[in-house]
Amino acid sequence: MLSKYIKLLLLGAAINIANNSFAQGNQTAASAAPVAAPTGIEIVKKLDKPKKKFNEKDLSGYLLVYFKDQNQSAYLAASRDGYTFTDINNGQPIFIGSDLAEQKGVRDPHITRGPDGAFYLAMTDLHIFGKRAGFRDTEWERPQEKYGWGNNRALVLMKSYDLIHWTHSDFRTDKAFPELGDIDCSWAPETIYDAAKKKMMVYFTIRYNNKNAGIYYSYANDDFTKLETVPQRVTEIGGIDADITKVGDKYHMFFVGDAKVWQAVSDNINTGFKADREKRIDPEKVSTEAPNLFKRIGTNTYVLMYDVYGARPSNMGFSETTDFVNFNNLGHFNEGVMKTTNFASPKHGAVTYLTKDELKAISDHWKVDIK
């Protein structure tokens, strides 16, 4: 009888301990911050340049960078055929805005390759939900009445040879170049190699007086940690989100005005662009932004990608062209020939190219099956 009583006491104590442990566990789980998924990258002070020389003839795949509003961070997706893209980190961000940006968020990522084979990544330093996320006390960094929506002033610049090791700089354009005056914002940076200058040219949107937005360019240092020349106006054409690509002996600039994509053409990389505002380039009936042009490897076909942010849910749209006069509408991701395998609703992205060896290295490092 005593033995049975002792067993009941021990059982009750065990249940009480278990209940307390369960309650403490729940309290800990509720108060602990979510564990961030590994990004697969490392920020370094200096890059080791590969011994093997970069050759454009080795390119055989595609790399898409994009971001999401939910976490103000950027992602990478890869493709073997330029039609089907797979997020290399299983739909988790690789470039964490809170780690890389003054405002704790990144937007508008653009990636390209230089003649050295390096990947050049440029992003807007801006968290549009910074107050809600607890990063600031005000809706914007400065008064919206004077400086307008999203009044940031910094650009995030990153460089890598292998997509794993990256240098990083958060560059304040207003502090570096007081000649610019009291700017509203520095938005949507992109990079292109200027063969005449033998430099990477960074061009981006600057807005003044909460209404006058234009495209400006500057040249970056070789380490891609800062801009070295005072930004100059690319064209007097007003607009935002410019994308410049050399096609033959011409430079085609796609840009955004009135939430539509337009095209301008010039013989020069940063001057002389003439725009036709009579013909909207994208086929959408809703608002678009962030045009980006890439070529289908081994063909004369170019794909114009754009962020259809007026759609619900938002998506990327695509049009193909061979003559830059006629554009064939390919529809949106997962609504036509362009597909995603493990992610949805990407925003403001850009596409560059990969070699076969780089496709394999990505697949091995992030343990992903690239379609």
C-alpha positions as CSV (number, residue, x, y, z in Angstrom):
1,M,0.0,0.0,0.0
2,L,2.8,2.4,1.0
3,S,4.7,1.4,-2.2
4,K,1.6,2.3,-4.3
5,Y,1.2,5.7,-2.4
6,I,4.9,6.6,-3.1
7,K,4.4,5.7,-6.8
8,L,1.4,8.1,-7.0
9,L,3.4,10.9,-5.3
10,L,6.3,10.4,-7.7
11,L,3.9,10.4,-10.7
12,G,2.2,13.6,-9.5
13,A,5.6,15.3,-9.1
14,A,6.6,14.2,-12.6
15,I,3.4,15.6,-14.1
16,N,3.9,18.9,-12.2
17,I,7.6,19.2,-13.4
18,A,6.5,18.4,-17.0
19,N,3.7,21.0,-16.9
20,N,6.1,23.6,-15.5
21,S,8.7,22.7,-18.2
22,F,6.0,22.9,-20.9
23,A,4.9,26.3,-19.7
24,Q,8.5,27.6,-19.5
25,G,9.1,26.2,-22.9
26,N,6.1,28.0,-24.3
27,Q,7.1,31.3,-22.7
28,T,10.7,31.0,-24.1
29,A,9.4,30.1,-27.5
30,A,7.0,33.1,-27.5
31,S,9.6,35.6,-26.4
32,A,12.5,34.3,-28.5
33,A,13.2,35.9,-31.9
34,P,12.8,33.6,-34.9
35,V,16.0,31.8,-35.8
36,A,17.3,33.2,-39.2
37,A,17.9,30.7,-41.9
38,P,21.6,30.5,-43.1
39,T,22.3,32.8,-46.0
40,G,25.2,30.9,-47.4
41,I,27.3,34.0,-47.9
42,E,30.2,35.6,-46.0
43,I,31.1,39.3,-45.9
44,V,34.9,39.8,-46.3
45,K,37.2,42.8,-46.4
46,K,39.1,41.6,-49.5
47,L,38.3,39.3,-52.4
48,D,40.7,36.7,-53.8
49,K,40.6,37.0,-57.6
50,P,40.2,33.7,-59.4
51,K,43.2,32.4,-61.3
52,K,41.1,31.3,-64.3
53,K,40.4,34.2,-66.6
54,F,36.7,35.1,-67.2
55,N,35.5,34.3,-70.7
56,E,32.0,35.3,-71.8
57,K,31.9,32.3,-74.2
58,D,31.7,30.0,-71.1
59,L,28.3,31.5,-70.0
60,S,25.5,29.0,-70.0
61,G,23.1,29.9,-67.3
62,Y,21.2,32.8,-65.6
63,L,21.1,34.4,-62.2
64,L,18.1,36.4,-61.0
65,V,18.3,38.8,-58.0
66,Y,15.1,40.1,-56.5
67,F,13.7,41.3,-53.2
68,K,10.5,41.0,-51.1
69,D,8.6,43.7,-49.2
70,Q,7.9,41.3,-46.3
71,N,11.4,41.4,-45.0
72,Q,13.1,44.1,-47.0
73,S,15.9,41.6,-48.0
74,A,17.2,40.2,-51.3
75,Y,17.3,36.8,-52.8
76,L,19.0,34.8,-55.6
77,A,17.5,32.4,-58.1
78,A,19.3,30.5,-60.9
79,S,18.2,29.0,-64.2
80,R,19.8,26.8,-66.8
81,D,17.6,27.8,-69.7
82,G,16.4,31.3,-68.9
83,Y,12.8,30.2,-68.6
84,T,12.6,28.3,-65.3
85,F,14.2,29.9,-62.1
86,T,14.9,28.2,-58.8
87,D,15.6,30.1,-55.6
88,I,19.0,28.9,-54.5
89,N,18.4,29.3,-50.8
90,N,15.0,27.5,-50.8
91,G,13.0,30.8,-50.8
92,Q,15.0,32.3,-47.9
93,P,16.8,35.7,-48.2
94,I,20.6,35.8,-48.9
95,F,21.2,39.5,-48.5
96,I,19.6,40.5,-45.1
97,G,18.6,44.1,-45.1
98,S,18.9,44.6,-41.4
99,D,22.6,43.5,-41.6
100,L,23.6,45.5,-44.7
101,A,21.7,48.8,-44.7
102,E,21.7,52.0,-42.6
103,Q,17.8,51.9,-42.7
104,K,17.8,48.2,-42.0
105,G,16.3,47.3,-45.3
106,V,17.3,46.8,-48.9
107,R,15.3,47.2,-52.1
108,D,15.7,47.4,-55.9
109,P,18.6,44.9,-56.2
110,H,20.6,44.9,-59.5
111,I,23.3,42.5,-60.4
112,T,25.7,42.4,-63.4
113,R,29.1,41.1,-64.3
114,G,32.2,43.1,-65.2
115,P,35.0,42.1,-67.6
116,D,36.9,40.8,-64.6
117,G,34.2,38.2,-64.1
118,A,33.1,39.7,-60.8
119,F,29.5,40.0,-59.8
120,Y,28.5,43.6,-59.0
121,L,25.4,44.0,-56.7
122,A,23.9,47.4,-56.0
123,M,20.8,48.0,-53.9
124,T,18.7,50.8,-52.4
125,D,19.2,51.3,-48.7
126,L,15.6,51.7,-47.6
127,H,13.2,50.1,-45.2
128,I,9.7,51.3,-46.1
129,F,8.3,49.7,-42.9
130,G,11.1,50.9,-40.6
131,K,8.7,52.4,-38.1
132,R,6.5,49.3,-37.9
133,A,9.6,47.1,-37.6
134,G,10.9,49.3,-34.7
135,F,13.9,50.6,-36.5
136,R,12.8,54.3,-36.3
137,D,10.2,56.4,-34.5
138,T,8.9,58.2,-37.6
139,E,7.3,57.0,-40.8
140,W,10.3,58.0,-42.9
141,E,13.8,59.1,-42.0
142,R,12.9,62.7,-42.8
143,P,9.6,64.6,-43.1
144,Q,7.5,63.3,-46.0
145,E,6.0,66.8,-46.5
146,K,9.4,68.1,-47.7
147,Y,11.3,65.0,-49.0
148,G,8.5,62.7,-50.1
149,W,8.1,58.9,-50.0
150,G,11.0,56.8,-49.0
151,N,13.5,59.6,-48.6
152,N,16.7,57.6,-48.3
153,R,20.2,58.7,-49.2
154,A,22.4,55.6,-49.2
155,L,23.3,52.9,-51.7
156,V,24.5,49.3,-50.8
157,L,27.4,48.2,-53.0
158,M,28.7,44.6,-53.0
159,K,31.1,42.6,-55.1
160,S,32.0,38.9,-55.4
161,Y,33.8,36.5,-57.6
162,D,32.0,33.3,-56.4
163,L,28.6,34.5,-55.0
164,I,29.7,33.3,-51.6
165,H,32.3,35.8,-50.4
166,W,31.3,39.4,-50.7
167,T,32.7,42.8,-49.9
168,H,30.1,45.3,-48.7
169,S,29.8,49.1,-48.4
170,D,26.9,51.3,-47.4
171,F,27.5,54.5,-49.4
172,R,25.9,57.8,-48.5
173,T,25.7,59.8,-51.7
174,D,24.8,63.1,-50.0
175,K,27.7,63.0,-47.6
176,A,30.2,62.0,-50.3
177,F,29.0,64.6,-52.7
178,P,27.7,67.7,-50.9
179,E,27.6,69.4,-54.4
180,L,24.3,67.5,-54.9
181,G,22.6,69.6,-52.4
182,D,19.6,68.6,-50.4
183,I,18.5,65.5,-52.3
184,D,15.2,63.6,-51.6
185,C,16.5,60.2,-52.3
186,S,19.0,57.8,-54.0
187,W,17.1,55.0,-55.6
188,A,17.4,51.9,-57.7
189,P,21.1,51.8,-58.5
190,E,22.3,49.7,-61.5
191,T,25.8,49.1,-62.9
192,I,27.3,48.8,-66.4
193,Y,30.9,48.6,-67.6
194,D,32.1,51.7,-69.5
195,A,34.7,50.4,-71.9
196,A,36.0,53.8,-72.8
197,K,36.6,54.7,-69.1
198,K,37.5,51.1,-68.2
199,K,35.3,51.6,-65.1
200,M,32.1,50.3,-63.7
201,M,29.4,53.0,-64.0
202,V,26.7,53.2,-61.4
203,Y,23.5,55.0,-62.4
204,F,20.5,55.6,-60.2
205,T,17.5,57.9,-59.5
206,I,17.9,61.1,-57.6
207,R,14.8,63.2,-56.8
208,Y,14.6,66.8,-55.7
209,N,11.7,68.8,-54.2
210,N,9.5,65.8,-53.9
211,K,8.8,65.9,-57.7
212,N,11.8,66.2,-59.9
213,A,13.3,62.8,-60.4
214,G,16.1,62.0,-62.9
215,I,18.8,59.5,-63.7
216,Y,22.3,60.2,-62.6
217,Y,25.6,58.4,-63.2
218,S,28.9,58.1,-61.4
219,Y,32.0,55.9,-61.6
220,A,32.9,53.4,-58.9
221,N,36.3,52.5,-57.6
222,D,37.8,49.1,-58.5
223,D,36.9,47.6,-55.2
224,F,33.3,48.7,-55.7
225,T,33.0,50.2,-52.2
226,K,32.4,53.9,-53.2
227,L,31.6,56.3,-56.0
228,E,34.5,58.4,-57.1
229,T,32.9,61.1,-59.4
230,V,30.2,63.6,-58.7
231,P,26.9,62.2,-60.1
232,Q,25.9,63.8,-63.4
233,R,22.5,63.7,-65.1
234,V,22.3,61.0,-67.8
235,T,19.5,62.7,-69.7
236,E,17.1,65.5,-69.2
237,I,14.3,62.9,-69.7
238,G,12.5,62.8,-66.4
239,G,12.0,59.3,-65.0
240,I,13.1,56.6,-62.5
241,D,14.4,53.0,-62.5
242,A,16.7,53.2,-65.6
243,D,18.2,50.1,-67.2
244,I,21.0,50.6,-69.8
245,T,22.3,47.8,-72.1
246,K,24.6,48.0,-75.0
247,V,23.1,46.2,-78.1
248,G,25.3,46.4,-81.1
249,D,26.6,49.9,-81.4
250,K,23.7,51.5,-79.5
251,Y,22.7,51.9,-75.9
252,H,19.1,51.1,-75.0
253,M,17.7,52.6,-71.9
254,F,14.4,51.4,-70.5
255,F,13.0,53.6,-67.7
256,V,9.8,54.3,-65.9
257,G,7.5,57.3,-66.1
258,D,3.9,57.5,-64.9
259,A,4.2,53.9,-63.7
260,K,4.8,52.7,-67.3
261,V,8.0,51.4,-69.1
262,W,9.5,53.5,-71.9
263,Q,12.5,53.2,-74.1
264,A,15.3,55.7,-75.1
265,V,18.3,55.1,-77.4
266,S,21.7,56.7,-77.7
267,D,25.1,56.2,-79.3
268,N,26.7,57.0,-75.9
269,I,26.5,55.2,-72.6
270,N,25.5,58.2,-70.5
271,T,24.4,61.1,-72.8
272,G,22.2,61.8,-75.8
273,F,19.2,59.5,-75.0
274,K,16.1,60.3,-76.9
275,A,12.8,58.9,-75.7
276,D,9.6,58.0,-77.4
277,R,6.8,58.6,-74.9
278,E,4.1,57.8,-77.4
279,K,4.6,54.0,-77.2
280,R,4.4,52.2,-73.8
281,I,6.8,49.3,-74.0
282,D,5.3,46.9,-71.5
283,P,1.9,45.4,-72.3
284,E,0.4,45.8,-68.9
285,K,-2.9,47.6,-68.0
286,V,-1.7,48.2,-64.4
287,S,1.3,49.9,-62.9
288,T,4.8,48.7,-63.7
289,E,8.4,49.6,-62.7
290,A,12.0,48.2,-62.6
291,P,12.6,47.2,-66.3
292,N,15.7,45.0,-66.8
293,L,17.0,43.6,-70.1
294,F,18.8,40.3,-70.6
295,K,19.8,38.3,-73.6
296,R,19.0,34.7,-74.3
297,I,22.5,33.2,-74.5
298,G,23.5,32.2,-78.0
299,T,20.6,34.0,-79.7
300,N,19.7,37.5,-80.9
301,T,16.6,37.5,-78.6
302,Y,16.4,39.9,-75.7
303,V,14.0,39.6,-72.8
304,L,12.6,42.7,-71.0
305,M,11.6,41.9,-67.5
306,Y,9.6,44.3,-65.3
307,D,7.9,44.4,-61.9
308,V,4.1,44.4,-62.4
309,Y,3.5,45.9,-58.9
310,G,0.0,46.9,-59.8
311,A,-1.1,43.3,-60.0
312,R,-2.5,41.4,-57.0
313,P,-0.4,39.6,-56.1
314,S,2.5,41.4,-57.7
315,N,4.6,39.5,-60.2
316,M,7.3,39.8,-62.8
317,G,6.2,40.4,-66.4
318,F,8.3,39.5,-69.6
319,S,8.4,40.6,-73.2
320,E,10.8,39.4,-75.9
321,T,12.3,41.3,-78.8
322,T,14.9,41.0,-81.5
323,D,14.5,44.5,-83.1
324,F,13.5,46.7,-80.1
325,V,10.5,47.8,-82.0
326,N,8.2,44.8,-81.7
327,F,7.8,43.2,-78.3
328,N,6.2,39.8,-77.8
329,N,4.3,39.5,-74.5
330,L,5.4,36.4,-72.6
331,G,3.1,37.0,-69.6
332,H,4.0,36.7,-66.0
333,F,5.9,34.1,-63.9
334,N,3.9,30.9,-63.8
335,E,1.2,32.3,-66.2
336,G,3.1,31.5,-69.4
337,V,6.5,30.1,-70.5
338,M,8.4,31.8,-67.6
339,K,8.4,29.7,-64.4
340,T,9.5,29.7,-60.8
341,T,9.9,26.4,-58.9
342,N,10.0,27.4,-55.3
343,F,9.2,31.1,-54.8
344,A,6.5,33.6,-55.7
345,S,5.8,37.3,-56.1
346,P,9.4,38.5,-56.6
347,K,9.9,42.3,-56.8
348,H,12.2,44.6,-58.7
349,G,14.8,42.2,-60.0
350,A,17.6,41.8,-62.5
351,V,19.2,39.0,-64.4
352,T,22.8,38.3,-65.2
353,Y,24.7,35.2,-66.4
354,L,26.5,32.1,-65.0
355,T,29.1,29.7,-66.4
356,K,28.5,25.9,-66.2
357,D,31.1,25.7,-63.4
358,E,29.3,28.4,-61.4
359,L,26.0,26.6,-61.8
360,K,27.5,23.5,-60.4
361,A,29.2,25.4,-57.5
362,I,25.9,27.1,-56.6
363,S,24.1,23.8,-56.7
364,D,26.8,22.1,-54.4
365,H,27.1,25.0,-52.0
366,W,23.4,25.7,-51.4
367,K,22.4,22.1,-52.1
368,V,19.8,23.0,-54.7
369,D,18.6,21.3,-57.8
370,I,18.7,24.0,-60.5
371,K,16.3,23.4,-63.3
